[in-house]
Amino acid sequence: MLELFVAMMKEEWRVHSTIFGSLSFALYPVLICATAFMGSFLLPLIRPLLPFGDLALITHALFLLLGLMIGAFGLLMNEVMERRFGEASSLAYSARALPLSERCIFAHFVAKDTLYYFVLWVLPFVMGFALAAPFVGIPPAVPALLLLTLSLSFLTGLAAAFFLSMVYTRSKRVFAAVFILLAVAAYAAHLAGLTLFLPPALFRSFSWMTLLAACTLVVVPTVLAVLLTRPESAARVKHYTDLLTPIAQRLSVFPYPVLAAKDCIDLLRSGSAVGQTLFSFLLPLGVIWFFLSLLGPFLPASGILLLFAALTGVIASTMYVWLTMFETFGQYACLPLAVADVLKSKICGFALLQVVPAVFIAAVAVLAGEAAYLLPALTLCLAVSFYGLGVTVHLTGLSPSVLLYDPRVLVLYLLAVGVPLVVFITLSFINPWYAMASLVLPAAGWGIVQRGIVKWNGREVTGF
């Protein structure tokens, strides 16, 4: 079956290179390598504030989150492929055209994703760190060990997402039970002083037993995910009651209530309202909160809550991607609508979804005993989120899930969001109530949105 694996690798490359251009996309891992190389020179400055072990823990957690986000395709795969790329024929959906089972194709898909994104993300990061290691006094063995442990962190997230996605497609009730069981097991292990996230422990102290256990946590969920794949599943007919009219009536205050209602129905019927909230919002933020809690001795009082609120705002801004991943403007081309109309509708839907991060931050503030700083935390979170929306709309229009892989767009996005984010996080560390100054961000974001609407409305959107 080597031919199928090679064909899938070529297919993945052709999709990205067609969208961005071969050279532009080839520069993406170079960008990651350069970023890691330059960031490594900050280690001597960071070490007095943050021990190397804690920094390594955070780095491994980030690659765990990366694996989770890349692997969580199972909840949305059908809708994205059939509706957004319906004109293309993907090998992942060839079970009826080829003499191969869906289980076999899925196994090759897992292997392809593992190697492809390892080369795209993990390897360039470690190469950048390895190139800088001699200049910052890092022993040569450390980058080699880091390559192993970061790979295991990434694969752990990837395997967990594959497994949970396949359980979700089988039964939503079983998924909920498994998710609760894993959460309880993780909490019990934490109380017992045990760690279920083994790659950082392996990085601190190499052990063959720890390596074997870490590999087991990758292999077992992956094998179970393959076994849980529905063999030769047939298309199912689904029947729905009319939701467009009642939802549009409730959203009548929006400028385009019918379009906003359509977006809500897309989220509900695709299952992504639940799946995206779990995999792209709650799960990453839960992991971030856990690792931020380890930084308590190094941050001022209430610093963890405000830093977490800012990071929540960054992740909440990606909710715009939820609303745009299912379609392109070509589907609206036969209607009396401009690109600006669709963009404004998506922005209204985004505003509606901000209830999720608002409730989440309120719950975290109360549970953490920091309710006194709920207002600045909530303000910082939503301000960063709406500002991030403005930057995303201006840079990517209706194709954020695609164009953010363009190295030029990604650099501009990181600079545009990162600089003000650092400024307001610093202000909040000086005084939590200084975070209220972040109210200038939504105003700036709205100005950027207006420029983005003019920019994309003046272009012929071919879509991706």
LINSUL-V782378 format. One record per run of one state. SS is the DSSP state (a for helix, b for strand, c for the rest). FROM is the first residue (numbers start at 0). TO is the last residue. Records with the same first field share a line. If there is no record, write none. Layout:
# LINSUL-V782378
SS=FROM-TO, FROM-TO
This chain:
# LINSUL-V782378
c=0-0, 20-20, 40-41, 47-50, 71-75, 84-89, 93-100, 133-138, 170-170, 191-196, 204-206, 228-242, 250-255, 270-270, 293-294, 298-301, 317-317, 324-327, 332-337, 367-369, 396-398, 403-405, 430-430, 457-463
a=1-19, 21-39, 42-46, 51-70, 76-83, 90-92, 101-132, 139-169, 171-190, 197-203, 207-227, 243-249, 256-269, 271-292, 295-297, 302-316, 318-323, 328-331, 338-366, 370-395, 399-402, 406-429, 431-456
